[in-house]
Amino acid sequence: MNNQEIIIRVATQDDKKYSTIITDEMESSAMARGTGIAKRSPEYIETKIDEEKAVIAVTKTGDWVGFCYIETWSHGEYVANSGLIVAPSFRKSGVAKAIKQKIFNLSRQKYPDAKIFGLTTGLAVMKINTDLGYEPVTYSELTQDEAFWAGCKIAKVV
Ligand SMILES: CC(C)(COP(=O)(O)OP(=O)(O)OC[C@H]1O[C@@H](n2cnc3c(N)ncnc32)[C@H](O)[C@@H]1OP(=O)(O)O)[C@@H](O)C(=O)NCCC(=O)NCCS
């Protein structure tokens, strides 16, 4: 565990320098798990930063620690907090939980009337979501927006 002081905040333009390290970690974590979050391009991460739909965690000395972003469907009626990732050396010290709390608050602020949801097969994220007050639902309660279901295709990692 790494004990440096960690700052968790809405990502700003200056954080675009972390976009490649974020997508590389998404990819290597997915390979380590055999599945996981869909690989995103650095450009996609930068678009989320431009739209002020991303939360980042960094150390005081500027090392990247974690990231998560907001995805919307059906014209903002449904909102998901997606792409949660924490750098391996900072895991298991509550960073993911703090990021999810921050991005939940940001989602509520930007989309006061939206249904906020998350998809996960991971135990850590299930625990975090339960602690934050999320309730389990079936697929039929999620958005029927085709763009959402297209984004759910999971690439098999070989
Ligand atoms: C999943 C991930 C984001 C968790 O980050 P983290 O900062 O270690 O999580 P936290 O320290 O906030 O832990 C939250 C809870 O999950 C538990 N937890 C953390 N990692 C866990 C694991 N691998 N297995 C089981 N439980 C775990 C913690 O003990 C904690 O539970 P508690 O509140 O009862 O103490 C991180 O491991 C990661 O980036 N993994 C790869 C990408 C990924 O799987 N993303 C999620 C896609 S849905």
The ligand as a MOL file (V3000), in Angstrom:
LIG
                    3D

  0  0  0     0  0            999 V3000
M  V30 BEGIN CTAB
M  V30 COUNTS 48 50 0 0 0
M  V30 BEGIN ATOM
M  V30 1 C -11.5860 -2.5490 -8.5500 0
M  V30 2 C -10.6410 -1.4270 -8.1150 0
M  V30 3 C -11.0870 -0.1280 -8.8090 0
M  V30 4 C -10.7130 -1.2680 -6.5890 0
M  V30 5 O -9.8980 -0.1780 -6.1950 0
M  V30 6 P -9.4140 0.0190 -4.6790 0
M  V30 7 O -8.9530 1.4290 -4.5200 0
M  V30 8 O -8.4640 -1.0530 -4.3240 0
M  V30 9 O -10.7740 -0.2000 -3.8580 0
M  V30 10 P -11.0590 0.2760 -2.3560 0
M  V30 11 O -9.7740 0.2700 -1.5890 0
M  V30 12 O -11.8370 1.5520 -2.3700 0
M  V30 13 O -11.9460 -0.9250 -1.8330 0
M  V30 14 C -13.3460 -0.8960 -1.7230 0
M  V30 15 C -13.8240 -2.1850 -1.0800 0
M  V30 16 O -13.5580 -3.3030 -1.9300 0
M  V30 17 C -12.6970 -4.2310 -1.2880 0
M  V30 18 N -11.7620 -4.7360 -2.2940 0
M  V30 19 C -10.7960 -4.0510 -2.9310 0
M  V30 20 N -10.1790 -4.8380 -3.8380 0
M  V30 21 C -10.7850 -6.0460 -3.7480 0
M  V30 22 C -10.5930 -7.2890 -4.4150 0
M  V30 23 N -9.6580 -7.4250 -5.3660 0
M  V30 24 N -11.3960 -8.3340 -4.0740 0
M  V30 25 C -12.3400 -8.1920 -3.1360 0
M  V30 26 N -12.5800 -7.0420 -2.4600 0
M  V30 27 C -11.8000 -5.9850 -2.7550 0
M  V30 28 C -12.0190 -3.4490 -0.1880 0
M  V30 29 O -11.6090 -4.2900 0.8580 0
M  V30 30 C -13.1100 -2.5030 0.2180 0
M  V30 31 O -14.0760 -3.1710 1.0270 0
M  V30 32 P -14.4700 -2.6120 2.4780 0
M  V30 33 O -15.1480 -1.2920 2.2120 0
M  V30 34 O -15.3960 -3.6530 2.9810 0
M  V30 35 O -13.1930 -2.4710 3.2160 0
M  V30 36 C -9.1620 -1.7380 -8.5050 0
M  V30 37 O -8.8160 -2.9970 -7.9730 0
M  V30 38 C -8.9330 -1.7350 -9.9990 0
M  V30 39 O -8.6200 -0.6960 -10.5830 0
M  V30 40 N -9.0960 -2.8970 -10.6510 0
M  V30 41 C -8.9400 -3.0470 -12.0870 0
M  V30 42 C -10.0440 -2.3850 -12.8880 0
M  V30 43 C -11.4460 -2.8420 -12.4920 0
M  V30 44 O -11.6730 -4.0170 -12.2320 0
M  V30 45 N -12.3620 -1.8600 -12.4460 0
M  V30 46 C -13.7430 -2.0730 -12.0900 0
M  V30 47 C -14.5840 -2.3630 -13.3030 0
M  V30 48 S -16.2900 -2.5650 -12.8310 0
M  V30 END ATOM
M  V30 BEGIN BOND
M  V30 1 1 1 2
M  V30 2 1 2 3
M  V30 3 1 2 4
M  V30 4 1 2 36
M  V30 5 1 4 5
M  V30 6 1 5 6
M  V30 7 2 6 7
M  V30 8 1 6 8
M  V30 9 1 6 9
M  V30 10 1 9 10
M  V30 11 2 10 11
M  V30 12 1 10 12
M  V30 13 1 10 13
M  V30 14 1 13 14
M  V30 15 1 14 15
M  V30 16 1 15 16
M  V30 17 1 15 30
M  V30 18 1 16 17
M  V30 19 1 17 18
M  V30 20 1 17 28
M  V30 21 1 18 19
M  V30 22 1 18 27
M  V30 23 2 19 20
M  V30 24 1 20 21
M  V30 25 1 21 22
M  V30 26 2 21 27
M  V30 27 1 22 23
M  V30 28 2 22 24
M  V30 29 1 24 25
M  V30 30 2 25 26
M  V30 31 1 26 27
M  V30 32 1 28 29
M  V30 33 1 28 30
M  V30 34 1 30 31
M  V30 35 1 31 32
M  V30 36 2 32 33
M  V30 37 1 32 34
M  V30 38 1 32 35
M  V30 39 1 36 37
M  V30 40 1 36 38
M  V30 41 2 38 39
M  V30 42 1 38 40
M  V30 43 1 40 41
M  V30 44 1 41 42
M  V30 45 1 42 43
M  V30 46 2 43 44
M  V30 47 1 43 45
M  V30 48 1 45 46
M  V30 49 1 46 47
M  V30 50 1 47 48
M  V30 END BOND
M  V30 END CTAB
M  END
